[in-house]
Amino acid sequence: MLVKDSVNKQTLQMLKEKLDKGLMPQWVVTDPDIYQLERRKIFGQTWQFIGHESELKEPGSYVTRWIANDPVLLVKTNSGEIKAYLNSCTHRGAHLCTADFGNKKTFTCPYHGWSFNLEGELIGVVSGKTVYGEKMKKDEWGLRPIPKVGMYQGLIFASLDHQAMPLEDYLGDMKWYLDILLGRSDGGMEVIGVPQRWTAQANWKMTQENFASDPYHVQTNHRSTVELGISPSDPNFASYGHQIVLGNGHGLSIMTSKTGVSPYKYQTLPESMWPMFERNLSPEQNEILSNATVFVGGIFPNLAFDSPVHGMEGEMCNYLNLRVWRPLGPDKVEIWCWCLVDKAAPEEYKDKAYKAYVGSFGPSGTLEQDDTEVWARIIQVNDALMMEDKELSYNNLNNYLLGEDVFEPVDNFPGPGIAYPSTYTDNLARSIQSRWFELISKDLLDEEEDSQ
């Protein structure tokens, strides 16, 4: 039996043929060679979400984050500028700051005591004149800046690629929808609490797909939340609305109701806030927000968002859940999860929204536990020998044919992108896979041809 033993030109060509047909070989999910390509060609070259501006309230505020295996120190300087550095001492390379967040004037390495200010400059060397004399040039030993940092609607992104396209170009038409979620009210959004994080037996591609493009699983996997009154009572609620395919692997689903009008106008946000929405959004954006029950989608490669209507004890609220799937290997992820609420919302509403979030998401959330169990089931079977057939003559393939030849794009959707008249379709998943394959295979086929 022929099995896949390396990611070569033949393998990539076969993979493209399968993806074009709506099929993904199961070995691809956790293959270690594929994962190494992803680390360099995806996480090393795309824009990554690393925080929200509300987490850095005053000069000296900092948070520590990761871009896959690259540690990031994100700080607000004395001038109010937000900067990001490789979180590694320039002396011997030790992990410089290990706290999740805080406020400091300087960062001192625990190994040999080198100190750096908020501008990343080396300002202190233990016994400096004694051991280095006058020869050492401190300005050559400052913290290494992350190549690119950008912000949109309070979301802070970074890229390890000096040649990365501008952030706004990368986001493309997704900005129009981010404006609805993040720019609808005066003052924007704020993070409530601190981001939760935990590890799961899962692959980052599957977790991203789950949130960004797969409302189809809700009816089965999350049925218990409907029965508990946490989610809308109609078990088919996740299918009503539109799935929107955008560029660069981005996209979202906007759920409404069977009638196309949500029973929760403006997602239960207080009526006192509605004039702000009308003032800050275009008529088309306002129409979408007023009729939506849930926004759920993703920004490629590993930022997902969910703006639902959930509640505790039957009292429904809205919040924005941001999450990053940080890969720790081909079969393990560290999940980072933020809760955001409109700054302008009443404090009582914010409290209720946060409780609704905790009850639904995070390691103890009802929906989270459903997903985590299923992700682990994918990993548990993926090392099977029968998953490795290189010729793929058996049915060891993931099916992405949902909605094909059933749903055609609509021409009257008010927002940008290609909109389909149901969220139960794999069009967005296939767009994500297309972008994924484009990046992992970039230059590789040409390099092999040149070497022959």
C-alpha positions as CSV (number, residue, x, y, z in Angstrom):
1,M,0.0,0.0,0.0
2,L,1.4,3.4,-1.0
3,V,1.4,5.8,1.9
4,K,2.3,9.5,2.2
5,D,5.9,9.9,3.4
6,S,6.7,13.5,2.5
7,V,5.2,16.7,1.3
8,N,6.6,16.7,-2.3
9,K,5.4,18.1,-5.6
10,Q,3.3,15.0,-6.3
11,T,1.6,15.1,-2.9
12,L,0.8,18.8,-3.3
13,Q,-0.6,18.3,-6.8
14,M,-2.8,15.4,-5.6
15,L,-3.9,17.5,-2.6
16,K,-5.0,20.4,-4.9
17,E,-7.0,18.1,-7.0
18,K,-8.8,16.8,-4.0
19,L,-9.5,20.2,-2.5
20,D,-10.9,21.4,-5.8
21,K,-13.4,18.6,-5.6
22,G,-14.4,19.5,-2.1
23,L,-12.4,16.7,-0.4
24,M,-9.6,16.9,2.1
25,P,-7.4,13.9,2.9
26,Q,-7.7,13.2,6.6
27,W,-3.9,12.7,7.1
28,V,-3.5,16.4,6.2
29,V,-5.2,17.5,9.5
30,T,-2.3,16.3,11.8
31,D,0.6,15.6,9.4
32,P,3.9,16.8,11.0
33,D,5.4,17.8,7.6
34,I,2.3,19.9,6.7
35,Y,2.5,21.5,10.1
36,Q,6.1,22.7,9.5
37,L,5.0,24.3,6.3
38,E,2.1,26.0,8.2
39,R,4.5,27.4,10.8
40,R,6.7,29.1,8.3
41,K,4.4,29.9,5.4
42,I,1.3,30.8,7.3
43,F,2.1,31.9,10.8
44,G,5.4,33.4,9.7
45,Q,3.8,35.5,7.0
46,T,0.2,36.5,7.8
47,W,-1.2,39.1,10.2
48,Q,-2.0,37.7,13.7
49,F,-4.4,39.1,16.3
50,I,-2.4,39.7,19.6
51,G,-4.7,41.9,21.7
52,H,-7.2,44.7,22.1
53,E,-6.4,48.4,22.9
54,S,-8.5,48.3,26.0
55,E,-6.1,45.8,27.6
56,L,-3.4,48.5,27.6
57,K,-5.0,51.3,29.5
58,E,-2.1,53.6,30.5
59,P,1.7,53.9,29.8
60,G,3.6,51.0,31.1
61,S,0.7,48.5,30.6
62,Y,1.8,45.3,28.9
63,V,0.5,41.9,27.9
64,T,2.5,38.9,26.8
65,R,1.2,36.9,23.7
66,W,2.4,34.4,21.2
67,I,2.4,34.0,17.4
68,A,2.7,30.2,17.2
69,N,6.1,29.7,18.8
70,D,7.2,33.3,18.8
71,P,6.8,35.1,22.2
72,V,5.5,38.7,21.9
73,L,5.7,41.5,24.5
74,L,3.1,44.1,23.7
75,V,3.4,47.4,25.6
76,K,2.1,50.9,25.7
77,T,4.9,53.5,25.8
78,N,5.1,56.7,27.7
79,S,4.0,58.6,24.6
80,G,0.9,56.3,24.3
81,E,2.2,54.4,21.3
82,I,1.6,50.6,21.2
83,K,4.8,48.6,20.4
84,A,5.5,44.9,20.2
85,Y,8.9,43.1,20.7
86,L,10.2,39.6,20.6
87,N,9.9,38.6,24.3
88,S,13.5,37.4,24.5
89,C,16.5,39.0,26.2
90,T,19.2,40.0,23.7
91,H,21.9,38.8,26.0
92,R,21.4,35.0,26.2
93,G,17.9,34.8,24.7
94,A,16.0,34.0,27.9
95,H,12.2,34.5,27.9
96,L,12.2,38.1,29.3
97,C,8.7,38.6,30.7
98,T,6.6,35.6,31.8
99,A,3.7,37.4,33.5
100,D,0.5,37.5,31.4
101,F,-0.1,41.2,32.0
102,G,0.8,44.1,34.3
103,N,2.4,47.6,34.4
104,K,6.1,48.3,34.4
105,K,8.6,51.0,33.7
106,T,11.3,48.5,32.8
107,F,11.6,44.8,32.0
108,T,14.5,43.0,33.7
109,C,15.8,39.6,32.6
110,P,15.9,37.1,35.5
111,Y,19.0,35.4,34.1
112,H,21.7,38.2,34.1
113,G,19.7,41.3,35.0
114,W,19.8,43.2,31.7
115,S,17.0,45.8,31.8
116,F,15.0,47.3,28.9
117,N,12.6,50.3,28.9
118,L,9.2,50.6,27.3
119,E,10.9,51.7,24.0
120,G,12.8,48.4,24.0
121,E,16.1,50.1,24.7
122,L,18.7,48.4,26.8
123,I,19.2,50.7,29.8
124,G,20.8,48.6,32.4
125,V,23.7,46.0,32.4
126,V,24.8,44.5,35.6
127,S,28.5,45.4,36.3
128,G,28.4,46.8,32.8
129,K,31.6,48.9,32.9
130,T,33.5,46.2,34.8
131,V,32.8,43.4,32.3
132,Y,32.3,45.3,29.1
133,G,34.4,48.4,29.6
134,E,33.6,51.3,27.3
135,K,33.3,49.2,24.2
136,M,29.7,48.1,24.5
137,K,27.1,50.0,22.5
138,K,23.8,49.6,24.3
139,D,21.8,50.9,21.4
140,E,22.8,47.7,19.4
141,W,21.3,45.4,22.0
142,G,17.7,46.7,22.4
143,L,14.8,44.3,22.1
144,R,14.0,43.1,18.7
145,P,10.8,44.7,17.4
146,I,8.1,42.6,15.8
147,P,8.4,43.5,12.1
148,K,4.8,44.9,11.7
149,V,2.1,46.0,14.1
150,G,-1.3,47.5,13.1
151,M,-4.6,48.2,14.6
152,Y,-8.2,48.2,13.3
153,Q,-11.2,49.2,15.4
154,G,-9.2,48.5,18.5
155,L,-8.0,45.1,17.4
156,I,-4.2,44.9,17.5
157,F,-2.5,42.7,14.9
158,A,1.2,41.8,14.3
159,S,3.1,40.1,11.5
160,L,6.5,38.5,11.5
161,D,6.9,39.3,7.8
162,H,8.6,42.5,6.9
163,Q,7.0,42.3,3.5
164,A,3.4,41.7,4.7
165,M,0.7,43.8,3.0
166,P,-0.8,46.6,4.9
167,L,-3.3,45.4,7.6
168,E,-6.3,47.1,6.1
169,D,-5.6,45.5,2.7
170,Y,-5.2,42.1,4.4
171,L,-8.6,42.5,6.2
172,G,-10.2,43.7,3.0
173,D,-14.0,43.5,3.0
174,M,-14.0,42.0,6.5
175,K,-13.6,45.6,7.7
176,W,-17.2,46.4,6.7
177,Y,-18.4,43.7,9.1
178,L,-15.9,44.5,11.8
179,D,-17.3,48.0,11.8
180,I,-20.7,46.6,12.7
181,L,-19.3,44.5,15.6
182,L,-16.7,47.0,16.9
183,G,-17.6,50.4,15.7
184,R,-21.4,50.5,16.2
185,S,-21.4,52.4,19.6
186,D,-19.6,55.5,20.9
187,G,-16.2,54.5,22.3
188,G,-16.2,51.1,20.6
189,M,-15.7,47.9,22.6
190,E,-13.8,46.9,25.7
191,V,-12.4,43.6,27.0
192,I,-14.2,42.5,30.2
193,G,-11.9,40.6,32.5
194,V,-8.8,38.9,31.1
195,P,-8.6,36.4,28.3
196,Q,-9.1,32.8,29.4
197,R,-6.7,30.3,28.0
198,W,-6.3,26.5,28.1
199,T,-5.1,23.7,25.9
200,A,-7.1,21.2,23.9
201,Q,-6.4,18.1,21.9
202,A,-7.2,19.6,18.5
203,N,-5.7,20.9,15.3
204,W,-5.8,24.6,14.7
205,K,-7.3,24.2,11.2
206,M,-10.3,22.2,12.5
207,T,-10.9,24.7,15.4
208,Q,-10.8,27.7,13.0
209,E,-13.1,25.9,10.6
210,N,-15.5,25.1,13.4
211,F,-16.1,28.7,14.3
212,A,-15.4,30.5,11.0
213,S,-17.5,28.3,8.7
214,D,-19.4,25.5,10.3
215,P,-22.8,26.5,11.8
216,Y,-24.0,23.0,10.5
217,H,-22.6,21.4,13.7
218,V,-24.7,23.5,16.0
219,Q,-28.0,21.6,15.5
220,T,-26.4,18.3,16.7
221,N,-23.4,19.1,18.8
222,H,-25.0,22.0,20.8
223,R,-28.5,20.6,21.1
224,S,-28.2,20.6,24.9
225,T,-27.9,24.4,25.0
226,V,-31.2,24.8,23.2
227,E,-32.8,22.4,25.8
228,L,-31.3,24.4,28.6
229,G,-32.5,27.7,27.3
230,I,-29.0,29.1,26.6
231,S,-29.5,29.2,22.9
232,P,-32.6,30.2,20.8
233,S,-35.4,27.6,21.1
234,D,-35.6,26.7,17.4
235,P,-33.1,23.8,16.9
236,N,-32.6,25.0,13.3
237,F,-31.8,28.5,14.2
238,A,-28.2,28.2,13.1
239,S,-29.2,27.6,9.5
240,Y,-31.2,30.8,8.9
241,G,-29.4,33.7,7.4
242,H,-26.5,34.1,5.1
243,Q,-22.9,32.8,4.8
244,I,-20.6,35.4,3.3
245,V,-17.3,34.4,1.6
246,L,-14.7,37.2,1.6
247,G,-11.1,37.4,0.3
248,N,-7.9,36.1,2.0
249,G,-9.6,33.2,3.7
250,H,-11.9,35.5,5.7
251,G,-15.6,35.2,6.1
252,L,-18.6,34.9,8.4
253,S,-22.2,33.7,8.9
254,I,-25.0,36.0,9.9
255,M,-27.9,34.2,11.5
256,T,-31.3,35.7,11.6
257,S,-34.5,33.6,12.0
258,K,-36.9,31.6,9.8
259,T,-38.6,34.9,8.9
260,G,-35.3,36.8,8.3
261,V,-36.0,39.1,11.2
262,S,-34.4,38.3,14.6
263,P,-36.7,38.1,17.6
264,Y,-33.9,40.0,19.5
265,K,-33.7,43.4,17.8
266,Y,-30.1,44.7,17.9
267,Q,-29.2,41.4,19.7
268,T,-30.9,42.6,22.9
269,L,-28.7,45.6,23.3
270,P,-30.5,48.3,25.3
271,E,-32.9,50.6,23.3
272,S,-31.0,53.6,24.7
273,M,-28.1,52.6,22.5
274,W,-30.0,52.3,19.2
275,P,-29.5,55.9,18.2
276,M,-25.8,55.3,18.4
277,F,-26.0,52.4,16.0
278,E,-28.0,54.5,13.5
279,R,-25.5,57.3,13.8
280,N,-22.3,55.2,13.6
281,L,-23.4,52.7,10.9
282,S,-24.5,53.0,7.3
283,P,-28.2,52.1,6.6
284,E,-27.1,48.8,5.2
285,Q,-25.0,47.9,8.3
286,N,-27.7,49.0,10.6
287,E,-30.2,46.8,8.8
288,I,-28.0,43.8,9.2
289,L,-27.3,44.5,12.9
290,S,-31.0,45.0,13.8
291,N,-32.0,41.7,12.2
292,A,-29.1,39.5,13.3
293,T,-29.3,36.9,16.0
294,V,-25.6,35.7,15.7
295,F,-22.5,36.8,13.9
296,V,-19.9,34.1,13.7
297,G,-16.8,34.0,11.5
298,G,-13.1,34.2,11.2
299,I,-10.1,36.1,10.0
300,F,-7.5,33.8,8.4
301,P,-5.6,32.0,9.7
302,N,-6.6,31.6,13.4
303,L,-8.7,34.5,14.7
304,A,-12.4,33.6,15.2
305,F,-15.3,35.7,16.5
306,D,-18.8,35.0,17.8
307,S,-21.3,37.7,18.6
308,P,-24.4,35.7,19.8
309,V,-27.5,36.1,21.9
310,H,-27.1,34.0,25.0
311,G,-28.3,34.2,28.5
312,M,-28.5,32.9,32.0
313,E,-31.9,31.9,33.5
314,G,-33.6,32.9,30.3
315,E,-32.4,36.5,30.2
316,M,-30.6,37.0,26.9
317,C,-27.6,39.3,26.4
318,N,-25.1,40.0,23.7
319,Y,-21.3,40.0,23.8
320,L,-18.4,39.6,21.4
321,N,-16.2,36.5,21.9
322,L,-12.8,36.7,20.2
323,R,-10.6,33.7,20.1
324,V,-7.2,32.7,18.9
325,W,-6.2,29.1,18.1
326,R,-2.5,29.1,18.9
327,P,-0.9,25.9,17.5
328,L,1.3,23.9,19.9
329,G,1.8,21.2,17.3
330,P,-0.2,19.4,14.7
331,D,-2.5,17.9,17.3
332,K,-2.6,20.4,20.1
333,V,-3.8,24.0,20.5
334,E,-3.7,26.7,23.1
335,I,-7.1,28.5,23.0
336,W,-7.2,32.2,23.9
337,C,-10.6,33.6,24.5
338,W,-11.7,37.3,25.1
339,C,-15.1,38.7,26.0
340,L,-15.8,42.2,24.7
341,V,-18.9,44.4,25.4
342,D,-19.8,47.9,24.2
343,K,-18.1,50.5,26.4
344,A,-21.3,52.6,26.2
345,A,-23.5,49.7,27.5
346,P,-24.9,50.1,31.1
347,E,-22.8,48.4,33.7
348,E,-25.6,46.1,34.7
349,Y,-25.9,44.9,31.1
350,K,-22.1,44.3,30.9
351,D,-22.2,42.2,34.1
352,K,-25.1,40.1,32.7
353,A,-23.3,39.8,29.3
354,Y,-20.1,38.6,31.0
355,K,-22.0,35.9,33.0
356,A,-23.7,34.8,29.7
357,Y,-20.3,34.5,28.1
358,V,-18.7,32.5,30.9
359,G,-21.7,30.1,30.9
360,S,-21.4,29.5,27.2
361,F,-17.6,29.7,26.4
362,G,-14.3,29.2,28.1
363,P,-13.2,25.8,29.5
364,S,-16.3,25.5,31.7
365,G,-18.8,26.8,29.1
366,T,-21.5,24.5,27.9
367,L,-20.8,25.1,24.2
368,E,-17.1,24.9,24.7
369,Q,-17.2,21.5,26.3
370,D,-19.3,20.2,23.3
371,D,-16.7,21.4,20.8
372,T,-13.6,20.3,22.7
373,E,-14.9,16.7,23.0
374,V,-15.5,16.4,19.2
375,W,-12.2,18.0,18.3
376,A,-10.4,15.4,20.4
377,R,-12.3,12.7,18.6
378,I,-10.9,13.9,15.3
379,I,-7.4,13.7,16.7
380,Q,-7.8,10.3,18.3
381,V,-8.6,8.6,15.0
382,N,-6.2,10.5,12.8
383,D,-3.1,8.4,13.4
384,A,-4.8,5.3,11.9
385,L,-2.8,3.6,9.2
386,M,-5.8,3.6,7.0
387,M,-5.8,7.4,7.0
388,E,-2.5,7.4,5.0
389,D,-3.4,6.0,1.6
390,K,-1.5,8.2,-0.8
391,E,-3.6,7.2,-3.8
392,L,-6.8,7.9,-1.7
393,S,-8.8,5.1,-3.2
394,Y,-10.6,4.7,0.1
395,N,-13.0,7.0,1.7
396,N,-10.5,8.4,4.2
397,L,-11.5,11.9,3.1
398,N,-13.2,14.8,4.8
399,N,-16.4,15.9,3.0
400,Y,-16.8,19.6,2.1
401,L,-19.7,19.2,-0.4
402,L,-22.4,20.7,1.8
403,G,-24.6,23.1,-0.2
404,E,-22.8,22.5,-3.5
405,D,-25.2,22.8,-6.4
406,V,-27.9,23.6,-3.8
407,F,-27.3,27.2,-2.9
408,E,-26.4,29.9,-5.4
409,P,-25.2,33.3,-4.3
410,V,-27.8,36.0,-3.8
411,D,-27.6,39.3,-5.6
412,N,-29.5,41.5,-3.1
413,F,-27.4,41.1,0.0
414,P,-26.6,44.6,1.4
415,G,-23.0,43.9,2.4
416,P,-19.8,43.0,0.5
417,G,-18.6,39.5,-0.3
418,I,-20.3,36.5,-1.9
419,A,-23.4,35.8,0.2
420,Y,-25.3,32.4,0.2
421,P,-28.9,32.1,1.4
422,S,-28.1,29.6,4.2
423,T,-25.3,29.1,6.7
424,Y,-25.4,25.4,6.1
425,T,-22.9,25.4,3.2
426,D,-19.2,24.6,2.8
427,N,-18.5,27.5,0.5
428,L,-16.6,29.4,3.2
429,A,-14.7,26.3,4.4
430,R,-13.5,25.7,0.9
431,S,-12.4,29.3,0.5
432,I,-10.4,29.0,3.8
433,Q,-8.8,25.8,2.5
434,S,-8.0,27.4,-0.9
435,R,-6.1,30.2,0.9
436,W,-4.4,27.7,3.2
437,F,-3.2,25.6,0.2
438,E,-2.1,28.7,-1.7
439,L,0.2,29.7,1.2
440,I,1.7,26.3,2.1
441,S,2.4,25.5,-1.5
442,K,3.7,29.0,-2.5
443,D,7.1,28.7,-4.3
444,L,7.4,25.0,-3.3
445,L,6.3,23.6,-6.7
446,D,8.5,26.1,-8.6
447,E,11.5,25.4,-6.4
448,E,11.2,21.6,-7.1
449,E,10.9,22.3,-10.8
450,D,13.9,24.6,-10.7
451,S,16.0,21.9,-8.9
452,Q,15.3,19.2,-11.5
